[in-house]
């Protein structure tokens, strides 16, 4: 009996001991020495669409062995938060409601299930671009670890952008073959692209190796036609890239892909012992390279690792290679790291090279971005240095920019056009504002406009083309018998100023210069009994009356020439009906006939002999064919009628050979555009149809004389309408239609219109700087969009006091009242 009691007591004590074990484990967890640690390499911190991040982790015990609890269905899970601490993804829902006890021994590390995120939310859509914080949680224990990364969502990139890759071989001191790939972005279109707040990423692929270049727009906000941006570079080495396969460069979000092949290279024929010696020599003692710039030089400092290994020998030789941003090698030097001055440096940091930013004439080297590559041992260090110091000494400046400027007065508006060109391979941008215009009228305040928004350091590749600027300055209709003084300036490179004057007398324009030069192509127009000749140039047009010619010379159709002319007196000759400036030819500089005429004449000259037999055979065959066709047509009704109509139509063209197909085409464009957009004004027509002042004035006059269109004054604007039964002179102006010009309400232009409307309702008219401040944009960007809105007649500028203020036009008010997209954007 006693033995039974002792057994019962022992059993009860055992049960009590076992029941106390979970409690003991729970207490140990409160003072747990367990740690959950992410082991994923964070070197690739930027991800794009199509990529996933794989998160590996370990549960590590830094203390004594202990029992812990876990969920066997998941082990760990992740939650993803954005910069606003909002959870955008979590896979906690995949964990089932399970629990079990497990044991982990001292210093043991248990591998946890891999977690994968493809940068999509729970709706299986890619998250927005930005920084994300991935927190890894243990399924039961209160343990976690975090990894930070950035995701770039594919955005809509302008498909006009072009990538250019310049592959340069680096002059190395070792047997390693290395290349520098410099990437440029080019805008080949004729439009200014707004890059503000745009993300840019270039993805480089080669086999399984992926590399990226971020922020490839640099500081560029407005990307102009033919402008180039240096986007960045990559160093191509054999230990990372497969030289036998092409390397692709893609502008992320665009279809633009450039493929580059490494030139065939000879494999090293060294034996194993030589390879071992080379590997010993290539161990680099340098940890990093830093550079520090002052006004006239850049110094490079190396941080050395003083921990030597048995296989590492002293490295003395190094090389410095510098490439300019358009691909040319600027400098290639070998340097020594083993001189006494460097050995005496402290803190393991030594200056190894100094690069002068001035040449022998003490002038700054060319502005731009330089790619600097330093080779030390088996390492390559590279970075880009942007040199933006501008020469100010006259002796250091060259006049390599040509300027063509024209200005004219039409309908109380001064039209001014610039053309900048160069004979150099590139035109470097060294200032934010390339040109400026100042208009002074004695009875009014002066008007100044600068053409800004350019990024110093970028460059143009014009290839014989030019950079164009235009400005329109509206005069008060009360100005008479006054003088308009115009000063235009260029600020890029050597600053240049030129002056021009216009006399205003009863709405007629007279240049204070007695003679001036014109260039262009001759076109003939008959008006009644008068024969008028128009010479067209890209930005202007002039006319002469053949009845006023005093010499045997006369213009010829489609001939090109350059002439010294003077303005004819107002009212002289009947060709003044077209409203184009009449001129008199004073001197002929040169003339050239059309290329087709030259080819025909050359062909005639090269034919010295006449082949009588060939002419006879050809004539007989032709006559036979024509006779057969005549018999066939005369006996076939279905052929006789259309052929007869065609013959009458061709016969009707006889006597109208003076009317060029180009002129009819341009006037057809005008009629078609006005039919679709009745009420379009002069400036909007110029912008929409891409015509010069002289061209559009000429064609509008002809269409008015033919009673095909008519016009009406609307404040400072002159609006044009097609003449038909529903649109005719004398109509109530309020019933006349206005063209539907509508930018995107959510674009910057749409926001400018909305803000101007809000200010207008308060009786306020903001300045350019006030708009920039309220929209939190740069003044250059606001100026660009204001000019665009002015060009299309949605915004007008008024001088109020000493400042220019902006207000909406009649079109813009109508647009904001009737466009549903703007109404939705406001709501």
C-alpha positions in Angstrom: 0.0 0.0 0.0 2.8 2.4 0.9 4.5 1.5 -2.4 1.4 2.4 -4.3 1.2 5.7 -2.5 4.9 6.5 -3.3 4.3 5.7 -7.0 1.2 7.9 -7.1 3.1 10.8 -5.6 6.1 10.4 -8.0 3.7 10.3 -11.0 1.9 13.4 -9.8 5.3 15.2 -9.3 6.3 14.2 -12.9 3.1 15.5 -14.3 3.6 18.8 -12.5 7.1 19.0 -13.8 6.0 18.4 -17.4 3.1 20.9 -17.1 5.6 23.6 -16.0 7.8 23.2 -19.2 5.6 25.5 -21.5 5.5 28.1 -18.8 9.3 28.0 -18.5 9.6 28.3 -22.3 7.3 31.3 -22.3 9.4 33.0 -19.7 12.6 32.3 -21.7 11.0 33.9 -24.8 10.5 37.1 -22.9 14.3 37.2 -22.5 15.0 35.5 -25.8 18.4 35.7 -27.5 16.9 34.8 -30.8 17.2 37.2 -33.8 15.6 37.2 -37.3 18.1 38.6 -39.8 17.7 39.3 -43.6 20.6 37.9 -45.6 19.6 39.2 -49.0 22.3 41.3 -50.7 21.1 44.9 -50.8 23.5 46.1 -53.5 20.7 46.2 -56.1 18.5 48.7 -54.4 16.5 49.8 -57.5 14.1 47.5 -59.2 11.9 47.8 -62.3 8.9 46.1 -63.8 9.5 42.5 -64.5 11.9 42.0 -61.6 11.2 40.5 -58.2 13.0 40.7 -54.9 13.9 37.5 -53.2 14.3 37.8 -49.4 16.4 35.2 -47.6 16.7 35.2 -43.8 18.0 33.3 -40.8 16.7 32.7 -37.3 19.8 32.9 -35.2 20.3 31.9 -31.5 23.0 33.9 -29.8 22.3 32.3 -26.4 21.5 28.9 -24.9 19.4 26.2 -26.5 15.7 26.9 -26.2 12.3 25.8 -27.3 10.3 28.4 -29.4 7.0 28.4 -31.2 6.4 28.8 -35.0 3.7 28.5 -37.6 4.6 25.5 -39.8 2.5 26.8 -42.7 4.6 29.9 -43.3 7.4 30.4 -40.8 7.8 34.1 -41.8 5.8 36.6 -43.8 6.3 40.1 -45.2 4.5 43.4 -45.1 5.4 46.3 -47.5 4.9 49.9 -46.7 5.3 53.0 -48.9 6.8 56.3 -47.9 3.5 57.4 -46.3 3.6 54.2 -44.1 0.7 52.7 -45.9 0.7 48.9 -46.3 0.6 48.2 -50.0 1.2 44.4 -49.8 1.3 41.6 -47.2 1.3 37.8 -47.5 0.2 37.2 -43.9 -3.1 35.8 -45.3 -1.2 32.8 -46.6 -0.4 31.7 -43.1 -2.9 29.2 -41.7 -3.9 29.2 -38.0 -1.3 26.6 -36.9 1.4 26.4 -34.1 4.1 24.1 -33.1 7.1 23.9 -30.7 10.6 23.7 -32.1 14.0 23.8 -30.5 17.0 25.8 -31.6 20.5 25.2 -30.2 23.1 27.6 -29.1 24.7 29.6 -32.0 22.5 27.7 -34.5 21.2 29.6 -37.6 18.0 28.2 -39.1 17.2 29.1 -42.7 13.7 30.6 -43.1 11.4 30.2 -46.1 12.3 32.5 -49.0 9.9 35.4 -49.5 9.3 36.8 -53.0 7.6 40.1 -54.0 7.0 41.1 -57.6 6.2 44.8 -56.8 2.5 44.3 -57.3 -0.4 45.0 -54.9 -3.3 42.8 -54.0 -5.1 43.8 -57.2 -2.1 42.4 -59.1 -1.2 45.9 -60.4 2.3 47.4 -60.1 2.7 49.8 -57.3 3.7 53.4 -57.9 7.3 54.5 -58.2 8.9 55.4 -54.9 10.8 54.0 -51.9 9.4 50.9 -50.1 10.1 49.3 -46.7 9.8 45.5 -46.6 9.4 44.2 -43.1 10.0 40.5 -42.5 8.1 39.1 -39.6 8.4 35.8 -37.7 5.0 34.0 -37.8 4.8 33.7 -33.9 7.7 35.4 -32.2 7.9 39.2 -32.1 10.9 39.3 -34.3 11.4 41.3 -37.5 13.9 42.8 -39.8 13.6 45.5 -42.6 15.1 46.0 -46.0 14.7 49.3 -48.0 14.5 49.6 -51.7 13.3 51.7 -54.6 10.9 50.7 -57.4 10.5 52.5 -60.7 7.3 52.0 -62.5 7.4 52.1 -66.2 6.2 55.5 -67.3 5.3 56.8 -70.7 8.5 58.1 -72.3 8.3 60.3 -75.4 9.0 57.9 -78.2 10.9 60.6 -80.1 13.8 60.3 -77.7 16.9 58.7 -79.2 19.7 56.9 -77.4 23.3 57.1 -78.6 26.1 54.9 -77.1 29.7 55.8 -77.7 32.0 52.9 -77.0 35.6 53.9 -76.1 38.5 51.5 -75.5 40.4 52.4 -72.3 44.2 52.4 -72.5 45.0 50.0 -69.7 48.4 49.3 -68.1 47.4 45.7 -67.4 46.4 42.9 -69.7 42.8 43.5 -68.9 40.6 44.7 -71.8 38.2 47.4 -70.7 35.8 49.8 -72.4 33.8 52.9 -71.4 30.3 53.1 -72.8 29.0 56.7 -72.7 25.3 57.2 -73.2 23.7 60.3 -74.7 20.0 61.3 -75.1 19.0 63.2 -78.2 15.8 65.0 -79.1 15.4 64.7 -82.9 11.9 66.1 -83.0 10.8 69.6 -83.6 9.1 70.0 -80.3 10.3 71.1 -76.8 9.8 68.2 -74.4 8.9 68.9 -70.8 11.0 66.6 -68.6 10.1 68.2 -65.2 9.2 65.5 -62.7 9.9 62.8 -65.3 11.7 59.7 -64.2 14.5 58.4 -66.5 16.2 55.1 -66.3 18.6 53.3 -68.7 18.8 49.5 -68.4 21.9 47.7 -69.6 21.6 44.0 -70.3 24.3 41.4 -71.2 23.5 37.7 -70.7 22.4 37.5 -67.0 24.1 40.7 -66.0 21.9 43.8 -65.5 23.1 47.3 -64.7 21.1 50.6 -64.5 21.8 54.3 -64.9 19.4 56.5 -62.9 18.4 60.1 -63.3 19.6 60.2 -66.9 17.9 63.6 -67.5 20.3 65.3 -65.1 19.1 68.8 -64.4 17.3 69.3 -67.7 13.7 70.4 -67.5 13.1 71.5 -71.1 14.6 69.3 -73.8 14.9 71.3 -77.0 15.1 70.1 -80.6 18.6 68.7 -81.6 19.7 69.0 -77.9 21.9 66.3 -76.3 22.0 65.2 -72.7 24.9 63.2 -71.3 23.0 60.5 -69.4 26.0 58.6 -67.8 28.5 55.8 -68.4 29.3 52.2 -67.5 32.7 50.5 -67.4 32.6 47.2 -69.4 35.0 44.5 -68.0 35.4 40.9 -68.9 34.8 39.7 -65.3 31.3 41.1 -65.5 30.3 41.2 -69.2 30.3 38.4 -71.7 32.3 40.0 -74.6 31.0 37.4 -77.1 27.4 38.6 -76.7 26.0 42.1 -77.6 25.2 44.6 -74.8 21.8 46.3 -75.0 20.9 49.7 -73.7 17.2 50.5 -73.3 15.5 53.7 -72.3 13.1 52.3 -69.7 9.5 52.8 -70.8 10.5 53.4 -74.5 11.0 51.1 -77.4 14.3 52.7 -78.0 17.0 50.0 -77.7 20.6 50.2 -78.8 22.8 47.1 -79.2 26.6 47.4 -79.0 29.0 44.6 -79.8 32.5 44.5 -78.3 35.2 44.3 -81.1 36.9 41.0 -81.5 39.8 40.8 -79.1 42.8 38.4 -78.7 42.7 36.1 -75.8 45.7 36.1 -73.5 48.2 33.4 -74.3 50.1 33.6 -71.0 51.0 30.3 -69.3 49.7 29.5 -65.8 52.8 30.9 -64.0 52.4 34.2 -65.8 48.7 34.2 -64.9 49.6 33.7 -61.3 52.1 36.5 -61.4 49.6 38.8 -63.1 46.9 38.0 -60.5 49.4 38.9 -57.7 50.2 42.2 -59.4 46.5 43.0 -60.0 45.6 43.1 -56.3 44.7 46.7 -55.8 45.8 48.4 -52.5 43.3 51.2 -53.0 39.9 51.1 -51.4 38.3 54.2 -52.9 39.1 57.3 -55.0 37.7 60.8 -54.0 38.0 64.0 -56.0 37.9 67.6 -54.9 37.5 70.5 -57.3 38.4 74.2 -57.1 38.0 76.9 -59.7 40.9 75.8 -62.0 41.8 72.2 -61.1 40.5 68.9 -59.8 42.6 66.8 -57.4 42.2 63.0 -57.0 42.9 61.3 -53.6 43.3 57.5 -53.1 42.5 55.8 -49.8 44.9 52.9 -49.4 44.3 49.6 -47.5 47.3 49.0 -45.3 46.4 45.3 -44.7 48.7 43.4 -47.0 48.3 39.7 -47.8 51.0 37.2 -48.7 50.0 37.2 -52.4 49.8 41.0 -52.7 52.8 42.9 -53.9 53.3 46.7 -54.0 51.5 48.4 -56.9 53.1 51.5 -58.2 51.7 51.9 -61.7 48.3 53.5 -62.4 46.6 55.2 -65.3 44.1 58.0 -65.7 41.9 58.3 -68.8 39.5 61.1 -69.5 36.8 61.2 -72.2 34.7 64.2 -73.2 30.9 63.8 -73.2 30.7 63.5 -77.0 33.1 60.5 -77.1 36.5 62.1 -77.8 39.5 61.0 -75.6 40.7 64.1 -73.8 43.6 62.8 -71.7 45.5 59.5 -71.1 48.3 59.5 -68.5 50.2 56.9 -66.6 51.1 57.8 -63.0 53.2 56.4 -60.2 51.9 55.7 -56.7 55.3 55.0 -55.1 56.9 58.5 -54.8 58.2 59.7 -51.5 55.6 62.5 -51.1 52.7 60.1 -51.3 54.4 57.6 -48.9 54.6 60.4 -46.3 50.9 61.1 -46.4 48.8 60.5 -43.3 45.6 58.5 -42.7 46.3 56.3 -45.7 45.0 59.0 -48.0 47.3 60.2 -50.7 46.9 62.7 -53.6 47.7 60.8 -56.8 46.8 63.2 -59.6 45.8 66.8 -60.3 43.9 67.8 -63.5 44.1 71.4 -64.6 40.9 72.9 -66.0 42.9 75.6 -67.9 45.0 75.3 -71.0 48.3 76.9 -71.8 46.6 80.2 -72.6 45.0 80.1 -69.1 41.6 79.7 -70.7 39.1 77.2 -69.3 38.8 74.0 -71.2 35.6 73.3 -73.1 32.5 73.1 -70.9 30.7 69.8 -70.5 30.8 66.5 -68.6 34.0 64.5 -68.5 34.2 60.8 -67.8 37.2 60.0 -65.6 38.6 56.5 -65.3 41.4 55.5 -63.0 43.0 52.0 -63.1 45.0 50.8 -60.1 45.9 47.1 -59.9 42.9 45.0 -60.7 40.4 47.8 -60.0 38.8 50.5 -62.1 37.4 53.6 -60.5 35.2 55.9 -62.6 32.9 58.9 -62.2 31.6 61.9 -64.2 32.8 65.4 -63.5 30.6 68.3 -64.8 32.7 71.3 -65.8 30.6 74.4 -66.0 33.1 77.2 -65.6 32.6 79.7 -68.5 35.4 81.8 -70.0 34.8 85.5 -69.5 38.1 86.9 -71.0 37.6 88.1 -74.5 40.9 86.5 -75.6 39.4 83.1 -74.6 36.2 83.5 -76.5 35.6 82.6 -80.1 32.9 83.8 -82.5 31.6 80.4 -83.7 27.9 81.2 -83.7 26.3 82.9 -86.7 23.1 84.9 -86.2 20.3 85.7 -88.7 17.7 88.2 -87.4 14.7 89.6 -89.1 11.9 91.8 -87.8 8.8 93.2 -89.4 5.6 95.0 -88.5 2.2 93.5 -89.5 -1.2 94.4 -88.1 0.2 96.4 -85.2 2.4 93.4 -84.2 6.2 93.3 -84.4 7.3 89.9 -85.5 10.9 89.1 -84.8 12.8 85.9 -85.8 16.2 84.6 -84.7 18.3 81.9 -86.3 21.5 80.7 -84.6 23.8 78.4 -86.5 27.4 77.2 -86.2 30.1 75.6 -88.4 31.3 73.5 -85.4 30.5 69.8 -84.8 28.5 70.7 -81.7 27.2 73.9 -80.2 27.8 73.9 -76.4 25.2 75.5 -74.1 27.1 77.7 -71.6 24.2 79.8 -70.3 20.6 79.4 -69.2 19.4 82.1 -71.7 20.7 81.8 -75.3 19.3 85.1 -76.7 17.3 88.2 -75.8 15.2 90.8 -77.5 14.6 94.4 -76.4 12.0 96.6 -78.1 11.9 100.3 -77.2 9.2 102.8 -78.4 9.7 106.4 -77.5 6.1 106.9 -76.4 6.0 103.7 -74.3 8.0 101.6 -71.9 10.5 99.2 -73.2 9.8 95.5 -73.7 12.4 92.8 -72.9 12.1 89.1 -73.6 14.9 86.5 -73.0 14.8 83.0 -74.5 15.7 80.9 -71.5 15.1 77.4 -70.2 18.4 75.9 -71.5 20.7 73.7 -69.5 24.4 74.6 -69.3 26.6 71.7 -70.2 24.2 70.2 -72.7 25.0 70.6 -76.4 23.3 70.9 -79.8 24.2 68.8 -82.8 22.8 70.9 -85.6 24.3 69.2 -88.7 23.9 72.3 -90.8 20.6 73.3 -89.3 19.9 76.1 -86.9 18.1 77.1 -83.6 15.1 79.2 -84.1 13.4 81.7 -81.8 10.4 83.9 -82.6 8.7 86.7 -80.7 5.5 88.7 -81.3 5.0 92.1 -79.7 1.6 93.7 -80.0 1.5 97.5 -80.3 -1.2 99.9 -79.2 -3.3 100.9 -82.2 -2.8 104.5 -81.2 0.9 104.5 -82.1 1.6 106.7 -85.1 4.6 108.5 -86.4 6.8 106.8 -83.9 10.1 104.8 -84.1 10.5 101.2 -82.9 14.1 100.5 -81.8 15.0 96.8 -81.6 18.0 95.3 -80.0 18.7 91.6 -80.2 21.4 89.8 -78.3 23.0 86.4 -78.1 24.6 85.3 -74.8 26.0 81.9 -75.7 29.8 82.1 -76.1 30.8 85.6 -77.1 27.9 88.0 -76.3 26.8 89.9 -79.4 24.3 92.8 -79.8 22.7 94.1 -83.0 20.3 97.0 -83.6 17.4 97.6 -85.9 14.8 100.3 -86.3 11.4 100.6 -87.8 9.4 103.8 -88.5 5.7 103.7 -87.9 3.8 106.0 -90.2 0.0 105.5 -90.8 0.4 101.8 -90.4 3.2 101.5 -92.9 6.6 100.2 -92.1 9.9 101.9 -93.2 13.3 100.6 -92.2 15.8 103.3 -91.2 18.3 101.3 -93.1 18.3 102.4 -96.8 19.5 99.1 -98.1 19.3 95.5 -96.8 20.0 92.0 -98.1 17.3 89.5 -98.9 17.6 85.8 -99.9 15.0 83.4 -101.2 13.2 81.7 -104.1 11.3 83.6 -106.8 7.6 82.9 -107.4 5.5 84.6 -110.1 1.9 85.9 -109.4 -0.2 87.8 -112.0 -2.8 90.4 -110.8 -4.8 91.9 -113.6 -2.4 93.3 -116.1 0.4 93.3 -113.6 3.2 90.7 -113.2 4.4 90.5 -109.6 7.3 88.5 -108.3 7.5 87.3 -104.7 10.8 86.2 -103.1 10.2 83.8 -100.3 12.6 83.1 -97.4 11.9 80.9 -94.3 11.0 83.9 -92.1 9.8 86.7 -94.5 8.7 87.6 -98.0 9.1 90.6 -100.3 7.6 91.5 -103.6 8.7 93.5 -106.7 6.6 94.9 -109.6 8.0 93.9 -113.0 6.6 97.2 -114.4 9.1 99.1 -112.2 12.2 97.2 -113.4 14.7 99.6 -115.0 17.1 97.0 -116.4 17.0 94.0 -118.8 17.2 91.7 -115.7 14.0 90.1 -114.4 13.3 87.3 -111.9 12.9 83.7 -113.0 10.5 81.1 -111.6 12.0 78.9 -108.8 15.4 80.5 -109.1 17.3 81.2 -105.9 19.3 84.3 -105.3 20.7 86.9 -102.9 20.1 90.6 -103.5 20.7 94.1 -102.1 17.4 95.9 -102.1 15.7 99.0 -100.8 12.1 99.5 -99.9 9.8 101.0 -102.6 7.6 104.0 -101.8 4.2 103.2 -100.5 1.6 103.0 -103.1 4.0 102.6 -106.0 2.9 99.8 -108.4 -0.2 97.7 -108.3 1.5 94.7 -106.6 1.0 96.5 -103.3 -2.5 95.0 -103.2 -1.0 91.8 -101.6 0.1 93.6 -98.5 3.7 92.4 -98.8 6.6 94.8 -98.6 7.5 96.2 -102.0 11.2 96.4 -102.8 13.5 97.5 -105.6 16.5 95.5 -106.6 19.7 97.5 -106.3 22.4 94.8 -106.7 22.5 91.1 -107.5 24.9 89.2 -105.3 24.3 85.7 -106.9 21.6 83.6 -108.6 21.2 79.9 -109.2 18.7 78.1 -111.3 16.7 75.0 -110.1 18.6 71.7 -109.9 16.2 70.1 -112.4 17.0 72.7 -115.0 20.7 72.2 -114.5 20.4 68.5 -114.9 18.3 68.9 -118.1 20.9 71.4 -119.6 23.8 69.1 -118.7 22.0 66.2 -120.4 21.5 68.3 -123.6 25.1 69.4 -123.6 26.5 65.9 -123.3 24.5 64.8 -126.4 26.8 65.9 -129.2 25.5 63.7 -132.0 22.0 63.0 -133.3 21.0 59.5 -134.1 18.7 59.9 -137.1 17.8 56.2 -137.3 16.8 56.1 -133.6 14.7 59.2 -134.0 12.9 57.7 -137.1 12.2 54.4 -135.5 11.0 56.1 -132.3 8.7 58.5 -134.2 7.2 55.8 -136.3 6.5 53.5 -133.3 5.0 56.4 -131.3 2.7 57.5 -134.2 1.5 53.9 -134.5 0.7 53.6 -130.8 -1.1 57.0 -130.7 -3.2 56.1 -133.8 -4.2 52.8 -132.3 -5.3 54.5 -129.0 -7.3 57.1 -130.9 -9.2 54.3 -132.9 -9.8 52.4 -129.7 -11.1 55.4 -127.7 -13.3 56.7 -130.5 -15.1 53.3 -130.7 -15.4 52.7 -126.9 -18.0 54.9 -125.1 -16.8 54.0 -121.6 -13.3 55.3 -122.5 -14.2 58.3 -124.7 -16.1 60.3 -122.1 -13.5 60.2 -119.2 -10.6 60.7 -121.6 -12.4 63.7 -123.2 -13.1 65.2 -119.8 -9.4 64.7 -118.9 -8.3 66.5 -122.0 -10.6 69.4 -121.4 -9.4 69.7 -117.8 -5.7 69.8 -119.0 -6.6 72.3 -121.7 -8.2 74.5 -119.1 -4.9 74.7 -117.2 -3.2 76.4 -120.2 -2.7 80.1 -119.4 -2.5 79.3 -115.7 1.1 78.2 -115.6 2.0 81.1 -113.4 0.0 79.5 -110.5 2.4 77.1 -108.6 1.2 73.9 -107.2 2.8 74.8 -103.8 0.8 78.0 -103.6 -2.5 76.2 -104.3 -1.5 73.5 -101.8 -0.8 76.1 -99.0 -4.0 78.0 -99.7 -5.9 74.6 -99.7 -4.4 73.9 -96.2 -5.5 77.3 -95.0 -9.1 76.8 -96.3 -9.2 73.3 -94.8 -7.9 74.4 -91.4 -10.3 77.4 -91.2 -13.2 75.2 -92.2 -12.4 72.9 -89.3 -11.4 75.8 -86.9 -13.4 78.9 -87.9 -12.3 82.0 -86.0 -8.6 81.1 -85.8 -6.5 84.2 -85.4 -3.3 85.1 -87.3 -0.7 83.8 -84.7 -2.6 80.6 -84.2 -2.7 79.9 -87.9 1.1 80.5 -88.1 1.7 78.0 -85.4 -0.7 75.4 -86.6 0.3 75.4 -90.2 4.0 76.2 -89.6 4.1 79.1 -92.1 6.3 82.2 -91.9 4.9 85.7 -91.5 5.3 86.5 -95.2 3.9 83.2 -96.5 0.7 83.3 -94.4 0.1 87.0 -95.1 0.4 86.5 -98.8 -2.0 83.5 -98.9 -4.5 85.1 -96.7 -4.6 88.2 -98.9 -5.1 86.1 -102.0 -8.0 84.1 -100.4 -9.6 87.4 -99.3 -9.3 88.8 -102.8 -10.9 85.7 -104.2 -13.7 86.1 -101.6 -13.1 82.7 -100.1 -12.4 83.9 -96.6 -13.1 87.0 -94.5 -11.8 88.5 -91.3 -13.0 90.4 -88.2 -11.2 92.4 -85.6 -11.6 91.0 -82.1 -9.7 93.3 -79.7 -6.0 92.8 -80.4 -6.7 89.7 -82.6 -7.7 89.4 -86.2 -9.9 86.3 -86.7 -10.4 84.6 -90.0 -13.5 82.7 -91.2 -14.4 80.8 -94.4 -17.0 82.6 -96.5 -20.2 80.5 -96.8 -23.9 80.6 -96.1 -23.5 80.2 -92.3 -20.4 82.4 -91.8 -20.4 85.8 -93.5 -19.5 89.4 -92.8 -22.0 91.4 -90.7 -22.9 88.5 -88.4 -23.3 89.2 -84.7 -19.8 88.7 -83.3 -21.2 86.8 -80.3 -22.6 84.2 -82.6 -19.3 83.5 -84.3 -17.6 80.2 -83.4 -14.3 80.0 -81.6 -11.7 77.2 -82.3 -11.7 74.4 -79.7 -8.1 74.6 -78.5 -7.9 72.4 -75.4 -4.8 71.3 -73.4 -5.0 68.5 -70.8 -6.5 70.0 -67.6 -4.0 68.0 -65.5 -1.0 69.2 -67.5 1.0 72.2 -66.4 -0.6 74.3 -69.2 -4.0 73.2 -68.0 -3.1 74.1 -64.4 -1.8 77.6 -65.6 -5.2 78.2 -67.3 -7.1 77.1 -64.2 -5.0 79.3 -61.9 -5.4 82.3 -64.2 -9.2 81.8 -64.2 -9.2 81.6 -60.4 -7.2 84.8 -60.2 -9.4 86.5 -62.9 -12.5 85.9 -60.8 -10.7 87.7 -57.9 -9.8 90.6 -60.2 -6.1 89.6 -60.1 -3.7 89.2 -63.0 -0.5 87.4 -61.8 3.0 87.8 -63.1 5.3 85.0 -64.3 7.1 84.8 -61.0 3.8 84.7 -59.1 2.6 81.8 -61.2 5.9 80.0 -60.7 5.6 80.4 -57.0 2.0 79.2 -56.7 2.6 76.2 -59.0 6.0 75.4 -57.4 7.8 75.3 -60.7 10.8 77.2 -62.1 10.2 80.5 -63.8 11.9 79.1 -67.0 9.4 76.3 -67.2 6.4 78.6 -66.6 7.8 81.0 -69.2 8.0 78.3 -71.8 4.4 77.2 -71.3 3.1 80.8 -71.2 4.7 81.4 -74.6 3.0 78.3 -75.9 -0.4 79.4 -74.5 0.1 82.8 -76.0 1.0 81.3 -79.4 -2.3 79.5 -79.5 -4.3 82.5 -78.3 -5.3 81.2 -74.8 -3.3 83.7 -72.8 -2.4 87.3 -73.4 0.2 89.5 -71.7 -0.5 93.0 -70.6 1.9 95.7 -69.3 0.5 96.9 -65.9 2.8 99.4 -64.3 6.4 98.1 -64.6 5.4 94.4 -64.7 4.0 92.1 -67.3 0.8 90.3 -66.1 -1.1 87.5 -67.7 -4.8 87.0 -68.3 -7.1 84.6 -70.2 -8.4 85.4 -73.7 -11.9 84.9 -74.9 -11.0 81.5 -76.3 -9.7 80.3 -72.9 -12.7 81.5 -71.0 -15.0 79.7 -73.5 -12.8 76.6 -73.2 -13.0 76.5 -69.3 -16.8 77.0 -69.4 -17.5 74.3 -72.0 -14.8 71.7 -71.7 -16.0 68.8 -69.5 -12.5 67.7 -68.7 -11.7 71.0 -67.0 -15.0 70.8 -65.2 -14.1 67.3 -63.9 -10.7 68.5 -62.9 -12.1 71.3 -60.8 -14.6 69.0 -59.1 
